Amino acid sequence: MTTRALLLLLLPLTALAAPLKGKVAVMDLKANGGADPSLAITLTRLVTAELARAGADEVVSQEAMTALVGYERQRQLAGCGDEDCLTHLATTLDARWLVVGSVDKVGGSLLAQASLVDNARVQVVSRALVRASSAEQLTAQAGTLVSQLLSESATLHLVNQAPGVNVFLDDRFVGKTPLQPVPVKVFGKHQLRAEGADYPPFETEVELVAGRTTRVGLVLERYDALEVEARARRLGALAATAAGLAAGGGAAFFFVRGSGTYQRYAAADPLDVTQAQLDALASSVRTDFGLGYALAGAGAVALGLGVWMFASNPAAERLEAPKVSVGVALVPGGSGLSLSGRF
């Protein structure tokens, strides 16, 4: 079976994982419309446990919040609902994500709703809603509520792709180009790396937002093209240096000749030469020194350009990056094969 076929088989498995990078603070769900407050607290605890089971980096419960920020401060912030208040609370807890919501009684039904707030962007990135006819049925759907909350994917769209390049997100294999837009289950800022046998590694930071598409242009330059560019720059540096030296030599020639002409002009006896001859000598001195200064300036510019081109060669610097060995390891794990990381 080919690697491509294995990747296709793995896609349903990777789609199930929805880890959140960074601390997740779970606020007490509010009891509205006559709903039992104890039911809201029980559901809060179940949601907290389900988030931890889903692979969130760190989940902070209501009880932990009391210990972290102090009872009085936590009591002041616990009832907040507007964006500024939620952001303040998340900053106090050093939490990247907030989970807020409520349990509502509507007629004979119970509704539980929750929102996942990205504190870095101060916005809701996903929402979830479950309905039940009894408290037991509602608490049994805590896992469904969390699954809905984490079900919305961010989309990574790579442009300017070169074929046969391996793409990694935080060192987790995404796929080999050409790639269609890829749904991923991680949000926030991440490191994207692309590498292939014919290309120096390319790295950049990307920000992924649930429900949105992040487009990233891959800046991939072939080693052979970079070698040609590096040689051309070195030749250009040599040419500029040679031109600078030649201009310096020309400037020296005109300065020497102008100095000699000036000495003849200064030593000329007005009784032995005509005014026209004196004017011609003076004009020659001015011309030689003018050419000397012009060539000296041009030579200095050319020499400076040559030195700069020698010292700064971006193509050569890119070539110095270590070449990578291409290959993706598939290792046994869990219920089947898995990649080095899941999204």
N, C-alpha and C positions, 0 to 999 in steps of 0.2 A: 504494500500500500504506500502511495506517495505521501510526502510531507504535506502537500496541499490537501489531500483527502483527509489526513489526520486532523488538520486544522479545521476543516469543515465539520468533522464529527465533534470537535471540541467546542464549537460555537455555542450550542445550547447549554453546555456546562458553564462556560464563562459568563453567559448572560445572567445566571442565577446569583452570582456574587455581586455584592453592592457595598464594598467597604467605604467608610468615610474616613478621610485622613484628617487627623486633628481631634481635639476634645469635643464631645457632644454633651451639652447640658440639657437634661430633660426636666421641663417645668411641670408642676402638678397640673393635670387636666382639670379644668373648672367644671363644676356641676351647675348646669343651667336648667331653667324650666321645670324645676321640681325634681330633677334627677338626684339620686342618693349620693351625697358627698363621699361616702365610704366606697362606693362603686368607682368613682373617679380616681380615688387614691389607689385602689386595687389595680385598675387598668393602667395607671401611671407606672406602677411597679412592674407590671407585665410587659409594657412597652419598653421600659428600661432594660429588662432582661433580654427581650427579643433583639434590641439594637446591639447589645453586647454579643449575642449569639450570631448576629449577622456579620460580625467582623469589624465593627467600629473600633478605631484606635483606642479610645477611652470614653467611657460613658459615666457622667456624673449625675447621680440621682438627687431627689429633693433632700433627703436626709444628709447626703454628702455636702450639698450646697450650704446647709445650715452650719455645718462644721467648718467649711472653707471660708465663708464670708462673715460669719457671726450671726447669731440669731436675730438681733435687732435689725441689722442691715438687710438680711435675707427677708425678714418680714416686711420691710419697706418696699423691697423690689419684687416680691412674689406676685403682687397683684397687677403688675404693669402689663400693658398690652400693646402700646404704641411702639413704633419702630425705634424712636430715640431711647425709650426706656429699655427695650430689649437689647439694644446695642450696648447700653451702659452696663446692663447685667452681664452680658457675654464678655465684655472687657474686664469686668471685675473678676469673673471666673476664669479668664484666659481661655475661653471656649471659642472654637471656630464655628460651631454649629449650635443652634437652639431648636429644640422640639417643643412646640406649644400646641395647645388644643383644648377641647372641651368634650363633656358628655352632656347631651341634651335629651330631654324627654319631650317627644312630640306625639301627642295623642297617646296611643297604646304602644308606641315604638320607642326604642332607645337608639340614639345616634352618637357615634364617637367620631370626632374629626380631629386631625392633627396636621400641623404644618412644619416643614423643615426650613429654618431660616439660616441663610449664609451670612454670618456676621461681618465677614470681610467686605461683602458687597451690599450689606444692609437690605436684603431682599429675600422673599420667599422663593425657594427653588422647586418645591414640590408640595402637594397636598394629598391627604388621604381621607376616606370616609367609609365607615362600615355601619350597617343597620342591623338591629336585632330586636326580637320581641321580648327578651328577658335578660336579666343581668348575667345569667350563666352563659347564654349564647353570645352576649357581647364580650365578656372576658375571654371566651374561647376564640374570638377573632382578633386577639392582640397581634398574633403573628401576621395575619392578613393585613392589618393596619400598617405594620412596619414594612411589609413587602410592597404595599402600594406607595408608601412614603419614599422608598428607595428604588422604585421601579423605573423612574424616569431617567433616561440616559443622557449624557453629554455626547456630542458627536465631534469626532476629530476628522477633519477634511484636509488631506495633504494635496498641495498643488505643486506643479513643476517637478513631478516625479520622474526619476530615472529607473529603468527596470532592474530587478535583481538586487535591490537594496533592502537590508533588514532594518526594521523600525522598532524602537524600544521606547517605552514610557516608564520612567523611573526604573530602568533596567529590566522591565518586564516586556517580553516579546509581544509585539502587536501584530506583525505580519511582514510579508515580503512584497515590495512594490512590483507591479502597480496595484494599489489598494483603492477600493471604493471607500466612501466615507464610513468611518468605523464608529459604532456606538460603544461607549465605554462607561463603566460604572464607578468612576472616580471623579471627584470634583476638586476645584481649587487649582493651585499652581503646581506644575509638575515639570520634570525635565524630559524633553523629547530628544532622542538620539537616533540618527540614521547613519548606517555604515555599510560599506560594500568593498569587494576586493579591488575595484578600480577607482574608489573615491576615498579621500580623507574623511574621517568622522565629522559629522555635522551635529552640533548640539544647540539647543535653544530652550528657553522657558516658555511654557504654554499655560494658559489659564482655561480650565474647563468648567462650564456652567451647565447644570442640568437643564435639559430642554432646549439648549442652544448649540449651534454649530460653530466650532472654532477652526478657522482656516489658517494653515501654516504653510508658507512657501519654503520648500527644501532648497537650500543653497548647496548644490552638489557640483563639484568640479572634478573632472577626470584627472588622474595623476599625469597622463601624457600631455594633456592640455596645460596643466600647471607647469610642467617641465619646460614646455615651449615658451610659456609666458615668463618663467624665471630666467631662461637663457636670453630672451629678448631684452629683458630689463638689464641684465648684466652687460650685454653688448651696448645697450643705450648708455649705461653708466660709463663704459670705456670710451665710447664716442664722445660723450660730453666732456670727459676728463681730457681726452686728446685735443678736442676743440679748445678747451680752456687753456691748455698748455701752449697750443699754437697761437692763440690770441695773445697770451702773455709774451711769447717770443716776438710777435709782431709789434706789440706795444713797446718792448725794449728796443727794437730796431728803430722805431720812429722817435723814441726819446733820445737815443744816441745820435741819430742823424739830426734831429732838431737842435740838440745841444751844440753839435759841431757847426751847424749853420748859424746859430746865435753867436758863437765865438767869432766867426768870420764877420758877422754883422757888427759886432762890438769893436772888432779890430780894424774895420774898414776906415780908410782915411778919406774924408769928404772931398779932399782935393784930387784924389786919384780915381774916385768912382762917381757915377752920376746918381742923381736922385732916384731915377727909375731903377737902377741896380740895387740901391738901398731898400727901396720899397719891395722889390722882388725877394730880397733876402728876408725881410721882415715877414712877408706873406708866407714864405716857405717855412719859417720858424713856427708861425701860428698853425699852419696846416699840419706839420709833423707832430707838434704837441697835441693838437686836437685829435688827430688819429691815434696817437699814443694813449691818451686818456680814454677814448672810446673803446679801443681794443682792450685796455686794462679792465674797464668795467665789464665788458662782455666776457672776458676771460674769467673774472672773478665769479660771475653768475654761472658760467658753464662749469667751472670747477666745483662750485657749491652744489650744483645740480648733480654732477657726477658722484660726489661724496654721498649726497643724500640717497641717490639711487642704489649705491653700493650698500649703504647702511640699512635701508628700508626696502625689503623685497618681499611683499606679502605672499606672492606665489611660492617663493622659496620657503617662507615660514610655514605655509600650509603643507608643503612637502615634508617638512621635518616632523609633522605629527606621525606617531607610530602607525604603521599599516595594521589593519585588523584582519583576523582570520574569520572567514564567514562560515557560519554554521549555527543551527539551532538545535539545542539538546532537548529531546523528549524523554522525560523520566517517569518511572512508574509512580503512581500516587493515588490514594483514595480509591474511588470507584473505577478508575481507569487511568488513561494517560492524561497528564496535565503539562502545561507549559511552565516556564520558570515563574510566572506570575499570573494572576487572574484579574479580570476587570468586571 
